[in-house]
Amino acid sequence: MNARFREETFRLHTEYIPLCDLLKICDIAETGGVAGLLIVDGEIMVDGEVELRKRAKIRSGQVVSGDGFEIHVITAP
């Protein structure tokens, strides 16, 4: 496991968030372009499966992960 592993929870205030936006908001990628490259290079998984769609709709209950991070998406109270 990566020594700098980061696990966090993202509180969703809408029905879904596009994957590329989630990666930017959670500081996994500095820009949308970098987020897109991570996705198309197959470096991002959603619920344990490689996700290649930049605008994949990430909903509450899903887990987004990659090298050194894991984001748990939940509904905001």
N, CA, C and O atoms as a printed pandas DataFrame, in Angstrom:
     atom_number atom_name residue_name chain_id  residue_number  x_coord  y_coord  z_coord
0              1         N          MET        A               1    0.839   -1.181    0.000
1              2        CA          MET        A               1    0.000    0.000    0.000
2              3         C          MET        A               1    0.884    1.244    0.000
3              4         O          MET        A               1    1.959    1.267    0.599
4              5         N          ASN        A               2    0.411    2.252   -0.673
5              6        CA          ASN        A               2    1.119    3.521   -0.751
6              7         C          ASN        A               2    1.237    4.134    0.649
7              8         O          ASN        A               2    0.250    4.187    1.384
8              9         N          ALA        A               3    2.411    4.586    1.016
9             10        CA          ALA        A               3    2.636    5.172    2.333
10            11         C          ALA        A               3    1.810    6.442    2.529
11            12         O          ALA        A               3    1.529    6.829    3.663
12            13         N          ARG        A               4    1.426    7.081    1.448
13            14        CA          ARG        A               4    0.646    8.319    1.522
14            15         C          ARG        A               4   -0.804    8.070    1.138
15            16         O          ARG        A               4   -1.431    8.932    0.521
16            17         N          PHE        A               5   -1.348    6.916    1.487
17            18        CA          PHE        A               5   -2.728    6.581    1.143
18            19         C          PHE        A               5   -3.675    7.579    1.794
19            20         O          PHE        A               5   -3.535    7.924    2.967
20            21         N          ARG        A               6   -4.628    8.029    1.015
21            22        CA          ARG        A               6   -5.589    9.030    1.479
22            23         C          ARG        A               6   -6.998    8.481    1.315
23            24         O          ARG        A               6   -7.384    8.048    0.229
24            25         N          GLU        A               7   -7.752    8.501    2.384
25            26        CA          GLU        A               7   -9.137    8.057    2.337
26            27         C          GLU        A               7  -10.003    9.224    2.790
27            28         O          GLU        A               7   -9.728    9.851    3.812
28            29         N          GLU        A               8  -11.049    9.510    2.025
29            30        CA          GLU        A               8  -11.907   10.620    2.407
30            31         C          GLU        A               8  -13.359   10.356    2.038
31            32         O          GLU        A               8  -13.672    9.447    1.269
32            33         N          THR        A               9  -14.225   11.168    2.600
33            34        CA          THR        A               9  -15.649   11.087    2.326
34            35         C          THR        A               9  -16.068   12.363    1.613
35            36         O          THR        A               9  -15.731   13.466    2.043
36            37         N          PHE        A              10  -16.806   12.204    0.521
37            38        CA          PHE        A              10  -17.329   13.359   -0.215
38            39         C          PHE        A              10  -18.834   13.387   -0.022
39            40         O          PHE        A              10  -19.523   12.403   -0.290
40            41         N          ARG        A              11  -19.341   14.527    0.449
41            42        CA          ARG        A              11  -20.779   14.678    0.679
42            43         C          ARG        A              11  -21.436   15.270   -0.558
43            44         O          ARG        A              11  -21.143   16.396   -0.961
44            45         N          LEU        A              12  -22.320   14.499   -1.143
45            46        CA          LEU        A              12  -22.993   14.856   -2.393
46            47         C          LEU        A              12  -24.252   15.658   -2.092
47            48         O          LEU        A              12  -25.108   15.208   -1.330
48            49         N          HIS        A              13  -24.371   16.842   -2.684
49            50        CA          HIS        A              13  -25.532   17.713   -2.464
50            51         C          HIS        A              13  -26.516   17.669   -3.625
51            52         O          HIS        A              13  -27.563   18.315   -3.575
52            53         N          THR        A              14  -26.194   16.923   -4.658
53            54        CA          THR        A              14  -27.064   16.783   -5.832
54            55         C          THR        A              14  -27.253   15.291   -6.112
55            56         O          THR        A              14  -26.755   14.451   -5.363
56            57         N          GLU        A              15  -27.959   14.967   -7.170
57            58        CA          GLU        A              15  -28.206   13.562   -7.506
58            59         C          GLU        A              15  -26.911   12.823   -7.844
59            60         O          GLU        A              15  -26.744   11.655   -7.492
60            61         N          TYR        A              16  -25.999   13.514   -8.529
61            62        CA          TYR        A              16  -24.728   12.909   -8.923
62            63         C          TYR        A              16  -23.703   13.989   -9.176
63            64         O          TYR        A              16  -24.026   15.175   -9.231
64            65         N          ILE        A              17  -22.435   13.554   -9.332
65            66        CA          ILE        A              17  -21.350   14.457   -9.721
66            67         C          ILE        A              17  -20.548   13.750  -10.818
67            68         O          ILE        A              17  -20.252   12.562  -10.691
68            69         N          PRO        A              18  -20.195   14.460  -11.888
69            70        CA          PRO        A              18  -19.356   13.851  -12.913
70            71         C          PRO        A              18  -17.989   13.452  -12.318
71            72         O          PRO        A              18  -17.420   14.178  -11.504
72            73         N          LEU        A              19  -17.489   12.305  -12.735
73            74        CA          LEU        A              19  -16.233   11.781  -12.203
74            75         C          LEU        A              19  -15.093   12.784  -12.292
75            76         O          LEU        A              19  -14.354   12.957  -11.323
76            77         N          CYS        A              20  -14.934   13.446  -13.429
77            78        CA          CYS        A              20  -13.821   14.401  -13.580
78            79         C          CYS        A              20  -13.940   15.553  -12.581
79            80         O          CYS        A              20  -12.929   16.043  -12.078
80            81         N          ASP        A              21  -15.168   15.986  -12.293
81            82        CA          ASP        A              21  -15.361   17.064  -11.323
82            83         C          ASP        A              21  -15.026   16.595   -9.908
83            84         O          ASP        A              21  -14.421   17.337   -9.134
84            85         N          LEU        A              22  -15.414   15.376   -9.575
85            86        CA          LEU        A              22  -15.104   14.830   -8.252
86            87         C          LEU        A              22  -13.595   14.785   -8.021
87            88         O          LEU        A              22  -13.116   15.134   -6.942
88            89         N          LEU        A              23  -12.854   14.355   -9.033
89            90        CA          LEU        A              23  -11.392   14.267   -8.904
90            91         C          LEU        A              23  -10.766   15.640   -8.687
91            92         O          LEU        A              23   -9.789   15.767   -7.949
92            93         N          LYS        A              24  -11.323   16.671   -9.329
93            94        CA          LYS        A              24  -10.815   18.036   -9.132
94            95         C          LYS        A              24  -11.172   18.550   -7.735
95            96         O          LYS        A              24  -10.312   19.083   -7.034
96            97         N          ILE        A              25  -12.415   18.394   -7.335
97            98        CA          ILE        A              25  -12.871   18.908   -6.038
98            99         C          ILE        A              25  -12.104   18.267   -4.887
99           100         O          ILE        A              25  -11.794   18.929   -3.896
100          101         N          CYS        A              26  -11.799   16.977   -5.020
101          102        CA          CYS        A              26  -11.102   16.258   -3.947
102          103         C          CYS        A              26   -9.583   16.366   -4.063
103          104         O          CYS        A              26   -8.859   15.671   -3.351
104          105         N          ASP        A              27   -9.095   17.228   -4.949
105          106        CA          ASP        A              27   -7.660   17.485   -5.132
106          107         C          ASP        A              27   -6.861   16.251   -5.543
107          108         O          ASP        A              27   -5.688   16.117   -5.193
108          109         N          ILE        A              28   -7.498   15.357   -6.281
109          110        CA          ILE        A              28   -6.776   14.224   -6.864
110          111         C          ILE        A              28   -6.100   14.699   -8.150
111          112         O          ILE        A              28   -5.001   14.258   -8.486
112          113         N          ALA        A              29   -6.774   15.605   -8.863
113          114        CA          ALA        A              29   -6.243   16.182  -10.097
114          115         C          ALA        A              29   -6.299   17.699   -9.989
115          116         O          ALA        A              29   -7.274   18.256   -9.483
116          117         N          GLU        A              30   -5.258   18.363  -10.462
117          118        CA          GLU        A              30   -5.205   19.824  -10.389
118          119         C          GLU        A              30   -6.164   20.495  -11.359
119          120         O          GLU        A              30   -6.698   21.565  -11.069
120          121         N          THR        A              31   -6.384   19.867  -12.517
121          122        CA          THR        A              31   -7.248   20.447  -13.546
122          123         C          THR        A              31   -8.144   19.376  -14.140
123          124         O          THR        A              31   -7.954   18.183  -13.905
124          125         N          GLY        A              32   -9.122   19.821  -14.911
125          126        CA          GLY        A              32   -9.993   18.875  -15.612
126          127         C          GLY        A              32   -9.221   18.050  -16.625
127          128         O          GLY        A              32   -9.528   16.881  -16.853
128          129         N          GLY        A              33   -8.219   18.665  -17.228
129          130        CA          GLY        A              33   -7.400   17.940  -18.203
130          131         C          GLY        A              33   -6.628   16.803  -17.557
131          132         O          GLY        A              33   -6.549   15.705  -18.107
132          133         N          VAL        A              34   -6.063   17.068  -16.396
133          134        CA          VAL        A              34   -5.327   16.030  -15.668
134          135         C          VAL        A              34   -6.290   14.928  -15.232
135          136         O          VAL        A              34   -5.968   13.743  -15.323
136          137         N          ALA        A              35   -7.474   15.325  -14.758
137          138        CA          ALA        A              35   -8.487   14.333  -14.357
138          139         C          ALA        A              35   -8.850   13.446  -15.543
139          140         O          ALA        A              35   -8.946   12.226  -15.409
140          141         N          GLY        A              36   -9.049   14.064  -16.694
141          142        CA          GLY        A              36   -9.386   13.307  -17.896
142          143         C          GLY        A              36   -8.307   12.314  -18.277
143          144         O          GLY        A              36   -8.612   11.190  -18.677
144          145         N          LEU        A              37   -7.055   12.710  -18.158
145          146        CA          LEU        A              37   -5.952   11.811  -18.480
146          147         C          LEU        A              37   -5.900   10.619  -17.526
147          148         O          LEU        A              37   -5.678    9.488  -17.957
148          149         N          LEU        A              38   -6.103   10.867  -16.237
149          150        CA          LEU        A              38   -6.121    9.767  -15.267
150          151         C          LEU        A              38   -7.220    8.760  -15.623
151          152         O          LEU        A              38   -7.028    7.547  -15.537
152          153         N          ILE        A              39   -8.370    9.298  -16.024
153          154        CA          ILE        A              39   -9.511    8.436  -16.342
154          155         C          ILE        A              39   -9.252    7.630  -17.617
155          156         O          ILE        A              39   -9.388    6.406  -17.606
156          157         N          VAL        A              40   -8.888    8.288  -18.701
157          158        CA          VAL        A              40   -8.703    7.560  -19.963
158          159         C          VAL        A              40   -7.502    6.620  -19.933
159          160         O          VAL        A              40   -7.431    5.678  -20.722
160          161         N          ASP        A              41   -6.561    6.869  -19.032
161          162        CA          ASP        A              41   -5.417    5.965  -18.876
162          163         C          ASP        A              41   -5.758    4.749  -18.023
163          164         O          ASP        A              41   -4.907    3.889  -17.798
164          165         N          GLY        A              42   -7.006    4.676  -17.546
165          166        CA          GLY        A              42   -7.445    3.515  -16.780
166          167         C          GLY        A              42   -6.945    3.494  -15.346
167          168         O          GLY        A              42   -6.857    2.431  -14.733
168          169         N          GLU        A              43   -6.615    4.665  -14.806
169          170        CA          GLU        A              43   -6.056    4.739  -13.454
170          171         C          GLU        A              43   -7.112    4.965  -12.371
171          172         O          GLU        A              43   -6.788    4.993  -11.184
172          173         N          ILE        A              44   -8.374    5.124  -12.778
173          174        CA          ILE        A              44   -9.443    5.409  -11.813
174          175         C          ILE        A              44  -10.458    4.268  -11.822
175          176         O          ILE        A              44  -10.878    3.791  -12.876
176          177         N          MET        A              45  -10.839    3.846  -10.619
177          178        CA          MET        A              45  -11.843    2.792  -10.496
178          179         C          MET        A              45  -13.057    3.330   -9.750
179          180         O          MET        A              45  -12.939    4.154   -8.843
180          181         N          VAL        A              46  -14.222    2.843  -10.155
181          182        CA          VAL        A              46  -15.470    3.149   -9.469
182          183         C          VAL        A              46  -16.054    1.813   -9.030
183          184         O          VAL        A              46  -16.325    0.940   -9.854
184          185         N          ASP        A              47  -16.242    1.667   -7.744
185          186        CA          ASP        A              47  -16.745    0.419   -7.167
186          187         C          ASP        A              47  -15.915   -0.786   -7.607
187          188         O          ASP        A              47  -16.455   -1.858   -7.883
188          189         N          GLY        A              48  -14.588   -0.595   -7.669
189          190        CA          GLY        A              48  -13.677   -1.687   -7.973
190          191         C          GLY        A              48  -13.500   -2.017   -9.446
191          192         O          GLY        A              48  -12.759   -2.938   -9.786
192          193         N          GLU        A              49  -14.174   -1.274  -10.331
193          194        CA          GLU        A              49  -14.073   -1.496  -11.775
194          195         C          GLU        A              49  -13.448   -0.268  -12.435
195          196         O          GLU        A              49  -13.769    0.863  -12.072
196          197         N          VAL        A              50  -12.561   -0.487  -13.401
197          198        CA          VAL        A              50  -11.948    0.629  -14.124
198          199         C          VAL        A              50  -13.052    1.408  -14.839
199          200         O          VAL        A              50  -13.903    0.831  -15.516
200          201         N          GLU        A              51  -13.020    2.717  -14.673
201          202        CA          GLU        A              51  -14.000    3.602  -15.323
202          203         C          GLU        A              51  -13.280    4.477  -16.327
203          204         O          GLU        A              51  -12.341    5.187  -15.968
204          205         N          LEU        A              52  -13.708    4.436  -17.587
205          206        CA          LEU        A              52  -13.045    5.178  -18.652
206          207         C          LEU        A              52  -13.843    6.387  -19.136
207          208         O          LEU        A              52  -13.394    7.105  -20.030
208          209         N          ARG        A              53  -15.014    6.620  -18.559
209          210        CA          ARG        A              53  -15.851    7.754  -18.970
210          211         C          ARG        A              53  -15.577    8.950  -18.063
211          212         O          ARG        A              53  -15.778    8.874  -16.851
212          213         N          LYS        A              54  -15.119   10.052  -18.649
213          214        CA          LYS        A              54  -14.778   11.251  -17.879
214          215         C          LYS        A              54  -15.986   11.815  -17.142
215          216         O          LYS        A              54  -15.859   12.310  -16.022
216          217         N          ARG        A              55  -17.141   11.742  -17.760
217          218        CA          ARG        A              55  -18.343   12.349  -17.180
218          219         C          ARG        A              55  -19.256   11.300  -16.545
219          220         O          ARG        A              55  -20.456   11.535  -16.399
220          221         N          ALA        A              56  -18.705   10.151  -16.169
221          222        CA          ALA        A              56  -19.504    9.114  -15.506
222          223         C          ALA        A              56  -20.198    9.737  -14.297
223          224         O          ALA        A              56  -19.588   10.505  -13.553
224          225         N          LYS        A              57  -21.469    9.405  -14.103
225          226        CA          LYS        A              57  -22.253    9.965  -13.001
226          227         C          LYS        A              57  -21.958    9.193  -11.723
227          228         O          LYS        A              57  -22.300    8.017  -11.604
228          229         N          ILE        A              58  -21.325    9.860  -10.776
229          230        CA          ILE        A              58  -20.990    9.242   -9.502
230          231         C          ILE        A              58  -22.082    9.620   -8.508
231          232         O          ILE        A              58  -22.373   10.796   -8.288
232          233         N          ARG        A              59  -22.679    8.587   -7.915
233          234        CA          ARG        A              59  -23.820    8.788   -7.021
234          235         C          ARG        A              59  -23.487    8.344   -5.603
235          236         O          ARG        A              59  -22.475    7.687   -5.359
236          237         N          SER        A              60  -24.353    8.713   -4.684
237          238        CA          SER        A              60  -24.188    8.331   -3.290
238          239         C          SER        A              60  -24.058    6.819   -3.161
239          240         O          SER        A              60  -24.779    6.067   -3.816
240          241         N          GLY        A              61  -23.134    6.383   -2.314
241          242        CA          GLY        A              61  -22.908    4.961   -2.091
242          243         C          GLY        A              61  -21.769    4.389   -2.912
243          244         O          GLY        A              61  -21.339    3.262   -2.669
244          245         N          GLN        A              62  -21.271    5.149   -3.881
245          246        CA          GLN        A              62  -20.181    4.657   -4.715
246          247         C          GLN        A              62  -18.827    5.006   -4.093
247          248         O          GLN        A              62  -18.704    5.939   -3.299
248          249         N          VAL        A              63  -17.815    4.223   -4.483
249          250        CA          VAL        A              63  -16.449    4.434   -4.014
250          251         C          VAL        A              63  -15.563    4.630   -5.246
251          252         O          VAL        A              63  -15.540    3.796   -6.150
252          253         N          VAL        A              64  -14.843    5.739   -5.262
253          254        CA          VAL        A              64  -13.912    6.056   -6.350
254          255         C          VAL        A              64  -12.508    5.895   -5.789
255          256         O          VAL        A              64  -12.188    6.426   -4.725
256          257         N          SER        A              65  -11.668    5.151   -6.519
257          258        CA          SER        A              65  -10.321    4.897   -6.007
258          259         C          SER        A              65   -9.293    4.919   -7.129
259          260         O          SER        A              65   -9.618    4.865   -8.316
260          261         N          GLY        A              66   -8.044    5.002   -6.700
261          262        CA          GLY        A              66   -6.910    5.006   -7.616
262          263         C          GLY        A              66   -5.653    4.824   -6.796
263          264         O          GLY        A              66   -5.714    4.443   -5.627
264          265         N          ASP        A              67   -4.521    5.094   -7.405
265          266        CA          ASP        A              67   -3.240    4.919   -6.723
266          267         C          ASP        A              67   -3.124    5.900   -5.560
267          268         O          ASP        A              67   -2.925    7.097   -5.768
268          269         N          GLY        A              68   -3.246    5.397   -4.352
269          270        CA          GLY        A              68   -3.036    6.217   -3.167
270          271         C          GLY        A              68   -4.254    6.919   -2.610
271          272         O          GLY        A              68   -4.123    7.711   -1.677
272          273         N          PHE        A              69   -5.446    6.656   -3.151
273          274        CA          PHE        A              69   -6.621    7.331   -2.603
274          275         C          PHE        A              69   -7.883    6.482   -2.746
275          276         O          PHE        A              69   -7.970    5.574   -3.574
276          277         N          GLU        A              70   -8.849    6.820   -1.904
277          278        CA          GLU        A              70  -10.171    6.205   -1.963
278          279         C          GLU        A              70  -11.172    7.251   -1.483
279          280         O          GLU        A              70  -11.020    7.817   -0.401
280          281         N          ILE        A              71  -12.200    7.505   -2.299
281          282        CA          ILE        A              71  -13.211    8.499   -1.969
282          283         C          ILE        A              71  -14.547    7.777   -1.816
283          284         O          ILE        A              71  -15.000    7.090   -2.732
284          285         N          HIS        A              72  -15.168    7.939   -0.658
285          286        CA          HIS        A              72  -16.489    7.369   -0.395
286          287         C          HIS        A              72  -17.502    8.494   -0.595
287          288         O          HIS        A              72  -17.426    9.535    0.057
288          289         N          VAL        A              73  -18.445    8.273   -1.501
289          290        CA          VAL        A              73  -19.444    9.292   -1.808
290          291         C          VAL        A              73  -20.709    8.999   -1.015
291          292         O          VAL        A              73  -21.265    7.904   -1.096
292          293         N          ILE        A              74  -21.160    9.992   -0.244
293          294        CA          ILE        A              74  -22.377    9.835    0.543
294          295         C          ILE        A              74  -23.311   11.013    0.294
295          296         O          ILE        A              74  -22.897   12.049   -0.226
296          297         N          THR        A              75  -24.566   10.842    0.669
297          298        CA          THR        A              75  -25.527   11.918    0.560
298          299         C          THR        A              75  -25.308   12.904    1.692
299          300         O          THR        A              75  -25.148   12.501    2.845
300          301         N          ALA        A              76  -25.300   14.179    1.378
301          302        CA          ALA        A              76  -25.141   15.211    2.413
302          303         C          ALA        A              76  -26.401   15.252    3.270
303          304         O          ALA        A              76  -27.508   15.063    2.766
304          305         N          PRO        A              77  -26.230   15.496    4.554
305          306        CA          PRO        A              77  -27.401   15.566    5.457
306          307         C          PRO        A              77  -28.245   16.797    5.157
307          308         O          PRO        A              77  -29.264   17.021    5.811
